[in-house]
Amino acid sequence: MRRPLPGSVTGGHGRHGTAHVVPEKKEKSMTLTMERMRRALDRTMRDERGASTAEYAITVLAACGFAAVLVALLASGEVRELLMGIITAALSKGS
C-alpha cells in the first residue's frame, strides 16, 4: 500500500463524513516541540526549591526596614516628648 503525500487528502472519509488530511511532517515536529516546551515549563513552574529561603529573606528585609523606621521615629525629639508625656500621665494616674 502506498503512503499518501504530506498535506494531501486521502480517499477515505472519517466518521463524520469529512476527508482525512495527512499532516505535514513539519507541522508534526512543531507540535512535538511545543509539547516538550510545555512539559518543561510545567516542571519548572512546579519546582519550589529555594522558595522558603526567598520567603525568609523577604521577611528579614521587611523586618529590618520596619526597625529602621521605628528607630528614626523614636530618635526624633517630638516623638520622644510625646512618649514621655504618655508614660508620665499613665504613671501619675496610677498613684
Contacts in CASP RR format, 6 or more apart in sequence:
PFRMAT RR
TARGET T0000
AUTHOR 0000-0000-0000
METHOD contacts of the structure
MODEL  1
MRRPLPGSVTGGHGRHGTAHVVPEKKEKSMTLTMERMRRALDRTMRDERG
ASTAEYAITVLAACGFAAVLVALLASGEVRELLMGIITAALSKGS
4 10 0 8 1.000
4 22 0 8 1.000
5 22 0 8 1.000
6 22 0 8 1.000
6 23 0 8 1.000
6 24 0 8 1.000
6 25 0 8 1.000
7 21 0 8 1.000
7 22 0 8 1.000
7 23 0 8 1.000
7 24 0 8 1.000
8 21 0 8 1.000
8 22 0 8 1.000
9 19 0 8 1.000
9 20 0 8 1.000
9 21 0 8 1.000
9 22 0 8 1.000
10 19 0 8 1.000
10 20 0 8 1.000
10 21 0 8 1.000
10 22 0 8 1.000
11 19 0 8 1.000
11 20 0 8 1.000
12 19 0 8 1.000
12 20 0 8 1.000
13 19 0 8 1.000
13 20 0 8 1.000
14 20 0 8 1.000
73 79 0 8 1.000
74 80 0 8 1.000
74 83 0 8 1.000
END
